[in-house]
Amino acid sequence: GVTMAGCELCEETGGEVLFRNEQLRIVLIADANYPGFCRVIWNAHVKEMTDLKPEERSVLMKTVCQVETALREVMQPEKINLAALGNMVPHLHWHLIPRFTDDAHYSSPVWAAAQRQTADDILAQRRALLPALREAVVRYASCSA
């Protein structure tokens, strides 16, 4: 695959790798306020969705949906935010962020100003779900259907 010197997502994993194949990887982000925050990262240095062949786009979006399914099953969030920004790192990746009505930024995007601090015990309960989430992500990502 194509890599770019100085690109953080070419040179580093971008998080704890839960699943990886030749095309993409799924990583878990260590975010104190957002346990379960995942990214799906295309391995090759590609900037835009339309740089991918249609069949590659399908693989990428299928994987995003598999991670969303795992997040919904395990974390049971109010909403899943999907975002592909890549302004700072022009390397194709999708953010999947489980959102809850008590989270620090709800109902604004996670990149907005925080509105509250979620109680530590609630965050601890959500972090306790991460082993099950890791297992579910691998289970869904491993089925080709």
Residue pairs with C-beta under 8 A, 6 or more apart in sequence:
1 22
1 43
1 44
1 45
2 44
2 45
2 46
3 10
3 11
3 44
3 45
4 10
4 45
4 91
5 11
7 45
7 89
7 90
7 91
8 14
8 89
8 91
9 41
9 45
9 89
9 91
9 93
10 45
10 91
13 25
13 27
14 25
14 27
14 39
14 41
14 93
15 27
15 28
15 29
15 30
15 38
15 39
16 27
16 28
16 29
16 30
17 25
17 26
17 27
18 26
18 27
18 28
18 38
18 134
18 137
18 138
18 141
19 25
19 26
19 137
19 138
19 141
19 142
20 26
20 43
22 43
23 42
23 43
23 44
23 56
23 59
23 60
24 40
24 41
24 42
24 43
24 59
24 60
24 63
25 40
25 41
25 43
26 38
26 39
26 40
26 41
26 63
26 67
26 137
26 141
27 38
27 39
27 41
28 36
28 37
28 38
28 130
28 133
28 134
28 137
29 37
29 38
29 39
31 37
32 123
33 103
33 104
33 105
33 110
33 114
33 118
33 123
34 97
34 98
34 103
34 110
35 75
35 98
35 123
35 126
35 127
35 129
35 130
36 71
36 74
36 75
36 77
36 97
36 98
36 126
36 129
36 130
36 133
37 95
37 96
37 97
37 98
38 67
38 71
38 95
38 96
38 137
39 93
39 94
39 95
39 96
40 60
40 63
40 64
40 67
40 93
40 94
40 96
41 91
41 92
41 93
42 52
42 56
42 60
42 91
42 92
42 93
45 91
46 52
46 91
46 92
47 86
47 90
47 91
47 92
48 92
49 57
49 60
49 84
49 92
51 92
52 60
52 92
60 92
60 94
63 141
64 82
64 94
64 96
66 137
66 140
66 141
66 143
67 96
67 137
67 140
67 141
68 80
68 82
68 96
69 136
69 140
70 133
70 136
70 137
70 139
70 140
71 77
71 80
71 96
71 98
71 133
72 80
73 136
74 129
74 132
74 133
74 136
75 98
75 126
75 129
75 133
77 98
77 99
77 100
78 99
78 100
78 101
78 106
79 98
79 99
80 96
80 97
80 98
80 99
81 95
81 96
81 97
81 99
81 109
81 110
82 94
82 95
82 96
83 94
83 95
83 97
83 109
84 92
84 93
84 94
84 95
85 95
86 92
86 93
97 110
99 106
99 110
100 106
100 118
100 126
101 107
102 116
102 118
102 119
102 122
103 110
103 118
104 110
104 114
104 115
104 116
104 117
104 118
105 111
105 112
105 113
105 114
105 115
106 115
108 115
